[in-house]
Amino acid sequence: MGLRINDTVPDFTAETDQGTVSFHDWIGDSWAILFSHPKDFTPVCTTEFGAVARLAEEWEKRGTKVIGVSVDGVEDHRRWKGDIEQVAGSKAGFPIIADEGLEVSKAFDMLPAEAYLPDGRTPADSATVRSVFIIGPDKQLKLSMTYPMNVGRNFAEVLRALDGLQTAAKGVATPADWQQGQDVIIPPSVSDDDAKTMFGEFDAQLPYLRWTKAPQ
């Protein structure tokens, strides 16, 4: 069965380029993002890891830890980081999980249980290991997205989605194309009287579409 939103994400222990990680313990009380890649030393993935590295201050502002996973070994990860940092122009301080046995990829339903890495493999053998998982402090999956190998992920959108999730956790919802600072939506489950108590003034554009200022 696939991993669905609000499921508790798998816990695991794995080796990374920064040592052994016990995943739930590593998350702690933070938000977390796990982003996966089918192979080290591949062009699109290198630009994506670089994008994550450049956003280090933004992840920290949001109390969010980031961790990569690729189906190569620790030593490959360490060597690859040199390329990533050259492309990024900044340090890649996050760990990268060595998922040579595919345990993490299978636990997160990115590969079927019978998958294996053949001799002389190419990235196509693990092409579906191209996902982003945003995980809350409660260890539950809040959002996932999967991209093909030939389309680079937009980490500005990952950051926007993280902002939306952290804002929505305060009892509201965010509309299409929402950005920080814009108005939010009061959920239909909240009555008008309760909405006034909780949020003060609001604008009812439709009976079920009520706008208010984003909670601080």
C-alpha positions in Angstrom: 0.0 0.0 0.0 1.3 3.5 -0.9 2.2 6.2 1.6 -0.6 8.7 1.9 -1.0 12.1 3.4 -1.4 12.0 7.2 0.2 8.5 7.4 3.1 8.2 9.8 6.2 8.0 7.7 8.5 5.0 8.0 11.2 5.0 10.6 14.5 3.6 9.6 18.2 3.6 10.4 20.6 4.3 7.5 24.1 5.4 6.8 24.7 8.9 5.4 27.7 10.9 4.4 27.5 12.5 7.9 27.1 9.2 9.8 24.3 7.0 11.0 20.8 8.5 11.1 17.7 7.1 12.9 15.0 9.0 10.9 12.3 9.8 13.5 15.0 10.7 16.1 16.7 12.9 13.4 13.4 14.7 12.7 12.9 15.4 16.4 10.4 18.2 16.9 11.2 19.8 13.5 9.6 19.8 10.2 11.5 17.7 7.7 12.0 17.3 3.9 13.3 14.1 2.4 14.1 14.5 -1.3 15.2 11.5 -3.3 17.4 10.9 -6.4 18.0 7.9 -8.6 21.8 8.2 -8.9 24.8 10.4 -8.0 26.7 12.4 -10.6 23.7 13.0 -12.7 23.1 16.5 -14.2 19.5 17.4 -13.2 20.0 16.0 -9.7 23.2 17.9 -9.2 21.3 21.2 -9.9 18.5 20.2 -7.5 20.9 19.4 -4.7 22.5 22.7 -5.4 19.2 24.5 -5.1 18.6 22.9 -1.7 22.0 23.9 -0.6 21.4 27.6 -1.5 18.2 27.6 0.5 19.9 26.6 3.8 19.0 29.8 5.6 15.3 29.5 4.4 15.0 26.0 5.8 16.5 27.1 9.1 14.1 30.1 9.4 11.2 27.6 9.1 12.6 25.1 11.6 12.9 22.5 8.9 15.6 19.9 8.4 16.4 18.6 4.9 17.9 15.3 4.0 18.7 13.7 0.6 18.5 10.1 -0.4 20.2 8.5 -3.4 20.8 4.8 -4.3 24.6 5.1 -4.2 27.1 4.7 -1.4 28.5 7.0 1.2 31.8 7.5 -0.5 30.1 8.4 -3.8 27.9 10.9 -1.8 31.0 12.6 -0.3 32.6 12.9 -3.7 29.4 14.1 -5.3 29.1 16.9 -2.8 32.1 18.6 -4.3 30.3 18.9 -7.6 27.1 20.0 -5.8 28.9 22.7 -4.0 30.6 23.9 -7.1 27.3 24.2 -8.9 25.5 25.8 -5.9 28.3 28.2 -5.0 27.6 27.3 -1.4 28.1 24.5 1.2 25.8 21.5 1.0 25.4 21.0 4.8 22.6 18.4 4.7 23.1 14.7 4.9 22.6 12.3 2.0 21.3 8.8 2.8 23.1 5.9 1.1 20.2 3.7 0.0 22.2 1.1 -1.9 19.9 -1.7 -0.7 16.8 0.3 -1.7 15.3 -0.1 1.8 14.3 3.6 2.1 13.1 3.8 -1.5 10.8 0.8 -1.0 9.6 1.9 2.4 8.5 5.2 0.9 6.9 3.4 -2.0 9.2 4.9 -4.7 10.1 1.4 -5.9 8.3 -1.9 -5.8 9.3 -4.6 -3.3 10.9 -6.7 -6.0 13.1 -3.9 -7.4 16.9 -4.4 -7.4 19.9 -2.6 -8.9 21.4 -4.6 -11.8 25.1 -4.6 -12.6 26.0 -1.7 -14.8 22.8 0.1 -13.9 21.8 3.5 -15.2 19.6 6.1 -13.5 16.7 4.6 -15.5 16.8 1.6 -13.3 15.7 3.7 -10.3 14.0 6.6 -12.2 11.0 6.8 -9.8 13.3 7.7 -6.9 12.5 11.3 -7.7 10.2 12.5 -4.9 9.9 15.1 -2.3 8.2 14.4 1.0 7.3 17.1 3.5 6.9 15.7 7.0 5.5 17.4 10.1 6.9 17.3 13.6 4.3 14.6 14.3 6.2 12.4 11.8 3.2 12.4 9.5 3.4 12.9 5.7 2.0 16.4 4.8 2.8 16.5 1.1 4.6 14.5 -1.6 5.4 15.2 -5.2 7.2 13.1 -7.8 9.0 14.4 -10.9 10.4 12.6 -14.0 14.2 12.6 -14.5 14.2 15.2 -17.3 12.3 17.9 -15.4 14.1 19.6 -12.5 12.2 20.2 -9.4 11.2 23.7 -8.4 12.4 24.1 -4.8 10.9 27.6 -4.7 7.6 25.8 -4.9 8.7 23.3 -2.2 9.4 26.3 0.0 6.0 27.9 -0.8 4.3 24.6 -0.1 6.1 24.4 3.3 5.0 27.9 4.1 1.4 26.9 3.2 1.5 23.8 5.4 3.0 25.6 8.4 0.3 28.4 8.0 -2.5 25.8 7.5 -1.4 24.1 10.8 -2.7 27.2 12.6 -6.3 26.3 11.6 -6.7 27.9 8.2 -6.3 27.0 4.5 -4.4 28.6 1.7 -5.8 29.4 -1.8 -4.3 28.8 -5.2 -0.9 30.5 -5.8 -0.8 31.7 -2.2 2.3 33.5 -1.0 3.4 34.5 2.5 1.6 37.7 3.7 -1.5 37.1 1.6 -5.0 36.4 3.0 -6.0 32.9 3.9 -9.3 30.9 3.9 -11.4 30.0 6.9 -12.3 26.3 6.7 -16.0 25.5 6.1 -16.0 23.5 9.3 -15.7 26.7 11.3 -19.0 28.6 11.9 -19.3 32.3 11.3 -19.6 32.9 15.0 -16.5 30.9 15.8 -14.6 32.5 12.9 -15.3 35.9 14.4 -13.9 34.7 17.7 -10.9 33.0 16.2 -10.0 35.5 13.5 -11.9 38.7 14.0 -13.0 40.3 10.8 -13.4 38.3 7.7 -14.7 38.7 4.2 -17.3 36.2 2.9 -16.9 36.2 -0.9 -19.2 33.2 -1.0 -21.0 31.4 1.9 -18.2 28.8 1.8 -15.3 31.1 0.8 -14.3 33.4 3.6 -11.1 35.3 3.6 -9.1 36.6 6.6 -5.6 37.7 7.5 -3.0 35.0 7.9 -2.5 34.2 11.6 0.9 35.3 12.9 
